[in-house]
Amino acid sequence: MEKAFEELQIKDDFMFSVIMRNPKFCKPFLERILGIKISRIEYPKSQETIDISADAKSVRLDIYVEDGKETIYNIEMQTTENRNLPKRTRYYQGMIDLNLLEKGDNYKDLKRSFVIFVCTFDLFGQNRHIYTFENRCVQNTKLGLGDDTTKIILNTKGTLDDISPELKRLLDFIDGKEPEDDYTRELDKAVQSVRNNEKWRLDYMTLQMQYQEKYEQGFNEGDRKRAISVAIKMIEANKLTSEEIAMYTGLALEQVLELENELQTVW
């Protein structure tokens, strides 16, 4: 179920994307995660959509920024637990690289890149706040491949003492706790400001409508026949009401009633 605009928090994709479009918030966000100072960041495209070919699965990136040292940062917010997340990081990395290289360019032109997922759950179950992955030799883990790619998965519910106090306060705020320093208080004010902005409210409602249209289109194209098949079996079992069958299958109540009438005619 979609969340009301007034209830959006920093961890919600729309709110996060809007706030991180401002370098005032995005730069210190990255600095806390990576433990470095970044001179400046640029926005080639926020929420960039990378679509390599008509047959490829497109990727919409929440936040896609560059710094002054030829480094790409892709930041994603993830609130739904998904065990396919590691392969998503692999796919995002590959698509970013393909997008960077024009046909005929040299591989040496590939920029250093960070794919960062901020998760409100512990994907690996080790109670860490941060999991950092680089390509290293299995036989000698001190030997790095040197491909300049890093994937970071953050866990707002970590319990180990494995990150800086600044990053801990940021992750706590994302997880729903009260802001505890100047930066998280500024983020909290930014959330309130977005909630009071009628333009962002309209954009959010429009986006939700687009998602619903895409869902309905996909449902009509692929799932409708399967849903009808399941509904028919439920009707024949004669154990559920029409409303319950509609709820379980995703079909409209009118469609279920039509199926029941058709089956009664056959019987």
C-alpha positions in Angstrom: 0.0 0.0 0.0 1.4 3.4 -0.9 2.3 5.8 1.9 0.6 9.1 2.3 2.8 12.0 1.3 2.6 13.5 4.8 4.0 10.3 6.3 7.1 10.1 4.0 10.4 9.8 5.9 14.1 10.0 4.8 14.1 6.3 4.2 11.3 6.4 1.7 12.6 6.4 -1.9 10.9 9.5 -3.1 11.9 11.6 0.0 15.4 10.4 -0.1 15.8 11.2 -3.8 14.4 14.7 -3.4 16.6 15.6 -0.4 19.8 14.1 -1.9 19.5 16.2 -5.0 20.9 19.0 -2.9 24.7 18.8 -2.6 24.3 20.4 0.9 22.9 17.1 2.1 24.4 14.6 -0.4 28.1 15.5 0.1 28.2 15.0 3.9 26.1 11.9 3.4 28.8 10.4 1.3 31.6 11.7 3.5 30.1 10.0 6.5 29.7 6.7 4.8 33.2 6.6 3.2 35.1 8.5 5.9 36.7 10.9 3.4 36.4 14.5 2.4 34.9 15.2 -1.0 35.8 18.5 -2.6 32.7 18.8 -4.7 30.0 16.7 -6.3 28.2 17.1 -9.6 24.8 15.8 -10.8 25.1 14.5 -14.4 21.5 13.2 -13.8 19.7 12.6 -10.5 17.5 9.4 -10.7 19.3 8.6 -14.0 17.7 6.0 -16.1 20.3 3.8 -17.9 18.8 1.9 -20.8 21.6 0.3 -22.9 19.3 -1.4 -25.5 15.7 -2.0 -26.2 16.0 -5.6 -25.0 17.9 -4.8 -21.8 16.4 -4.3 -18.4 16.6 -0.5 -17.6 18.0 0.7 -14.3 16.7 3.8 -12.6 19.3 5.1 -10.2 18.1 7.0 -7.0 21.1 9.2 -6.7 23.9 9.3 -9.3 26.7 11.8 -8.7 30.4 12.4 -9.5 33.1 14.2 -7.6 36.1 16.2 -8.8 38.3 13.1 -8.9 36.7 11.1 -11.6 34.6 9.0 -9.2 31.0 7.9 -9.6 28.7 7.4 -6.6 25.4 5.6 -6.9 23.3 5.7 -3.7 20.1 3.6 -3.3 17.7 3.3 -0.4 16.3 -0.2 0.3 13.5 -0.7 2.8 12.2 -4.1 1.5 14.3 -7.1 2.3 15.4 -8.7 -0.9 17.9 -11.6 -1.1 18.6 -10.7 -4.7 20.3 -7.5 -3.6 23.9 -8.7 -4.2 23.1 -9.5 -7.8 21.3 -6.1 -8.1 24.6 -4.4 -7.1 26.4 -6.5 -9.8 23.9 -5.5 -12.4 23.9 -1.8 -11.5 27.7 -1.8 -11.6 27.7 -3.3 -15.1 25.1 -1.0 -16.4 26.9 2.1 -15.0 30.1 1.0 -16.7 28.4 0.4 -20.0 26.8 3.8 -19.8 30.2 5.4 -19.2 31.9 3.9 -22.2 30.9 5.1 -25.6 31.5 2.7 -28.5 35.2 2.7 -29.2 36.3 4.2 -25.9 39.2 2.6 -24.0 38.6 0.6 -20.8 41.1 2.8 -19.0 38.5 5.6 -19.3 36.2 3.8 -16.8 35.9 5.9 -13.7 36.2 4.6 -10.1 32.7 3.8 -8.8 30.8 3.1 -5.6 27.5 1.4 -5.5 25.9 2.1 -2.1 22.7 0.5 -0.8 21.3 1.9 2.5 19.2 -0.9 3.9 16.8 -0.8 6.9 17.5 -4.5 7.5 20.6 -6.8 8.0 21.0 -8.5 4.7 23.8 -10.8 5.9 22.7 -11.3 9.5 26.1 -10.5 11.1 24.9 -7.4 13.0 27.3 -5.1 11.1 26.4 -1.6 10.2 28.5 -1.7 7.1 29.5 -4.4 4.6 32.2 -3.3 2.0 33.0 -5.5 -1.0 35.9 -5.3 -3.4 37.2 -7.8 -5.9 40.1 -9.6 -4.3 42.2 -12.8 -5.0 40.7 -15.9 -3.3 44.2 -17.3 -2.8 45.6 -14.1 -1.4 43.0 -11.7 0.0 45.7 -8.9 0.3 45.9 -8.9 -3.5 43.2 -6.6 -5.0 42.1 -6.9 -8.6 42.4 -3.1 -9.0 39.2 -2.6 -11.1 38.3 0.5 -9.0 34.8 -0.8 -8.1 33.4 -0.9 -4.6 30.0 -2.0 -3.3 28.8 -1.0 0.1 25.7 -2.3 1.9 24.7 -0.4 5.0 22.4 -1.8 7.7 20.5 0.7 9.9 19.9 -2.0 12.5 23.5 -3.0 13.1 24.7 -3.5 16.7 28.4 -3.8 16.4 30.8 -0.9 17.1 32.1 -0.9 13.6 31.5 2.6 12.3 32.1 6.2 13.3 29.7 8.0 15.7 28.7 10.3 12.9 27.7 7.5 10.6 25.9 5.7 13.5 23.8 8.8 14.2 22.9 9.1 10.5 21.9 5.4 10.3 19.9 5.7 13.5 18.0 8.7 12.0 17.3 6.8 8.8 15.9 4.0 10.9 13.4 6.3 12.5 15.2 7.6 15.7 15.3 11.3 16.6 18.1 13.4 15.1 21.1 13.7 17.4 23.5 16.1 15.7 23.5 19.2 13.5 23.5 17.2 10.2 20.6 14.9 11.1 18.7 17.8 12.4 19.2 19.6 9.1 18.0 16.4 7.3 14.9 16.3 9.6 14.1 19.9 8.7 14.5 19.1 5.0 12.0 16.2 5.4 9.5 18.7 6.9 10.2 21.2 4.2 9.5 18.7 1.4 6.3 17.6 3.1 5.1 21.2 3.0 6.0 21.7 -0.6 2.9 21.5 -2.9 5.1 20.9 -6.0 6.7 17.8 -4.5 3.3 16.6 -3.3 2.0 16.8 -6.9 5.1 15.0 -8.2 4.6 12.2 -5.7 1.0 11.7 -6.5 1.8 11.7 -10.2 4.5 9.2 -9.7 2.2 6.9 -7.7 -0.3 7.1 -10.5 2.3 6.1 -13.1 3.4 3.2 -10.9 -0.2 2.0 -10.6 -0.7 2.3 -14.4 2.4 0.3 -15.1 1.3 -2.3 -12.5 -2.1 -2.6 -14.1 -0.6 -2.9 -17.5 1.7 -5.6 -16.4 -1.1 -7.4 -14.6 -3.3 -7.3 -17.7 -0.5 -8.6 -19.9 1.0 -11.4 -17.9 -0.9 -12.2 -14.7 -4.5 -11.9 -15.7 -4.8 -15.4 -17.2 -3.1 -17.0 -14.2 -5.3 -15.1 -11.8 -8.4 -16.2 -13.7 -7.2 -19.8 -13.6 -6.7 -19.6 -9.8 -10.0 -17.9 -9.3 -11.8 -20.7 -11.2 -10.2 -23.3 -9.0 -11.3 -21.4 -5.9 -14.9 -21.0 -7.2 -15.1 -24.7 -8.0 -13.8 -25.5 -4.4 -16.8 -23.5 -3.1 -15.0 -22.5 0.1 -14.5 -18.8 -0.3 -16.7 -15.8 -0.8 -16.5 -13.8 -4.0 -14.9 -10.9 -2.1 -12.2 -13.3 -0.7 -11.4 -14.7 -4.1 -11.1 -11.2 -5.5 -8.7 -10.2 -2.6 -6.5 -13.3 -3.0 -6.3 -13.2 -6.8 -6.1 -9.4 -7.4 -9.1 -9.6 -9.8 -11.9 -7.0 -9.6 -15.0 -8.3 -7.7 -17.0 -7.8 -10.9 -14.6 -10.2 -12.8 -15.0 -12.8 -10.1 -18.8 -12.5 -10.2 -18.7 -12.9 -14.0 -16.6 -16.1 -13.7 -19.1 -17.5 -11.1 -22.0 -16.8 -13.5 -20.2 -18.4 -16.4 -19.3 -21.5 -14.3 -22.9 -21.8 -13.1 -24.1 -21.8 -16.7 -21.6 -24.6 -17.5 -22.8 -26.6 -14.5 
